Amino acid sequence: MSYTVNEHEFQNVISLSAFDRYQYFLNKVADWEEVWSVRSADGFRMMSDPQGVLCIPVWPAEPYAQACCQEEWADASPVAVSLEDWMAKWLPGIKNDNRKIALFPLPQDQGMVLDSDQLRQDLQELLDEFE
């Protein structure tokens, strides 16, 4: 079952800094074991960082991803990825493709951009604490 975000939490979280949204992301993903991205008929949506590197955008829950499905992404829909698949398949694939991760972007904010190794390390440290 996916994490349910109420409107009050949603509004509070989207007003956080990119770093604080990253901390929120780590905690929710470790707890609920899901990562969300957006996909259209053409595949998963990507964005570019300031250097032009392709990034896959991810969020900790569906409403945050849905909030970005507008304008050029209006044809996209949120898609959940299990944490197991994220760690075992997605992160290695992102690294092999020389892409980065746009962590918790918002329509008005790109979010944090980081490489897959950093996200893997941060998530793994938190998961180890949960065990």
C-alpha positions as CSV (number, residue, x, y, z in Angstrom):
1,M,0.0,0.0,0.0
2,S,1.3,3.4,-0.9
3,Y,1.9,6.3,1.5
4,T,-1.1,8.7,1.7
5,V,-0.3,12.4,1.8
6,N,-2.9,14.7,3.2
7,E,-3.3,18.3,1.9
8,H,-1.7,19.9,4.9
9,E,1.4,17.7,4.7
10,F,1.6,18.2,0.9
11,Q,1.6,22.0,1.3
12,N,4.2,21.9,4.1
13,V,6.5,19.6,2.2
14,I,6.5,21.5,-1.1
15,S,7.5,24.6,0.8
16,L,10.6,23.0,2.1
17,S,14.1,23.6,0.7
18,A,15.4,21.1,-1.8
19,F,17.7,19.7,0.9
20,D,14.9,19.3,3.4
21,R,12.7,17.6,0.7
22,Y,15.7,15.2,0.2
23,Q,15.6,14.3,3.8
24,Y,11.8,13.8,3.7
25,F,12.3,11.7,0.5
26,L,14.9,9.4,2.2
27,N,12.7,8.8,5.3
28,K,9.5,8.1,3.3
29,V,11.1,5.9,0.8
30,A,12.9,3.9,3.5
31,D,9.6,3.6,5.5
32,W,7.2,2.8,2.6
33,E,9.6,1.1,0.2
34,E,8.5,3.0,-2.9
35,V,10.0,5.5,-5.3
36,W,7.7,7.4,-7.7
37,S,8.5,8.7,-11.2
38,V,6.4,9.8,-14.2
39,R,5.9,8.0,-17.4
40,S,4.1,8.8,-20.7
41,A,3.4,6.6,-23.7
42,D,7.0,7.5,-24.9
43,G,8.6,6.2,-21.7
44,F,9.8,7.6,-18.4
45,R,10.2,11.4,-18.5
46,M,13.6,13.0,-18.1
47,M,14.9,16.4,-17.3
48,S,18.3,18.0,-17.7
49,D,20.5,19.5,-15.1
50,P,22.2,22.9,-15.7
51,Q,25.1,21.1,-17.4
52,G,22.7,19.3,-19.8
53,V,23.0,15.8,-18.1
54,L,19.8,13.8,-18.3
55,C,18.2,13.2,-15.0
56,I,15.3,11.0,-14.0
57,P,12.9,12.8,-11.6
58,V,11.7,10.9,-8.5
59,W,9.5,11.6,-5.6
60,P,8.5,9.8,-2.4
61,A,4.7,9.6,-3.0
62,E,2.3,9.9,-5.9
63,P,0.8,13.4,-5.2
64,Y,4.2,15.0,-5.5
65,A,4.8,13.3,-8.8
66,Q,1.3,14.2,-10.0
67,A,1.9,17.8,-9.2
68,C,4.6,17.9,-11.9
69,C,2.4,16.2,-14.6
70,Q,1.5,19.5,-16.2
71,E,2.5,21.6,-19.2
72,E,5.1,19.5,-21.2
73,W,4.5,16.5,-18.9
74,A,0.6,16.8,-19.0
75,D,0.5,13.4,-20.8
76,A,2.5,11.7,-18.1
77,S,1.3,9.7,-15.1
78,P,2.9,8.8,-11.8
79,V,4.4,5.3,-11.6
80,A,5.5,3.5,-8.4
81,V,8.8,1.5,-8.4
82,S,9.4,-0.8,-5.5
83,L,12.4,0.0,-3.4
84,E,13.8,-3.4,-4.2
85,D,13.7,-2.8,-7.9
86,W,15.0,0.8,-7.4
87,M,18.1,-0.4,-5.6
88,A,18.8,-3.5,-7.7
89,K,17.9,-2.3,-11.2
90,W,17.2,1.4,-11.5
91,L,20.2,2.8,-9.7
92,P,22.7,0.6,-11.5
93,G,21.0,1.4,-14.8
94,I,21.0,5.1,-14.1
95,K,24.7,4.9,-13.4
96,N,25.5,2.8,-16.5
97,D,23.6,5.3,-18.7
98,N,25.6,8.2,-17.2
99,R,22.5,9.9,-16.0
100,K,21.7,11.6,-12.7
101,I,18.7,11.8,-10.4
102,A,16.5,14.9,-10.0
103,L,15.3,14.4,-6.4
104,F,11.9,15.7,-5.6
105,P,11.6,18.4,-8.3
106,L,8.6,20.8,-8.2
107,P,7.1,22.7,-11.1
108,Q,9.0,25.8,-9.9
109,D,12.2,24.0,-8.5
110,Q,14.5,21.4,-10.1
111,G,15.2,19.8,-6.7
112,M,18.5,18.3,-5.8
113,V,20.5,16.7,-8.6
114,L,22.7,13.8,-7.5
115,D,24.4,10.7,-8.8
116,S,23.0,7.2,-8.2
117,D,25.9,6.2,-5.9
118,Q,25.1,9.1,-3.5
119,L,21.5,8.2,-3.4
120,R,22.2,4.5,-2.9
121,Q,24.6,5.3,-0.1
122,D,22.2,7.6,1.7
123,L,19.3,5.2,1.3
124,Q,21.3,2.2,2.4
125,E,22.5,4.0,5.6
126,L,18.9,4.8,6.5
127,L,17.7,1.3,5.7
128,D,20.5,-0.2,7.9
129,E,19.1,1.9,10.8
130,F,15.6,0.5,10.2
131,E,16.8,-3.1,10.5
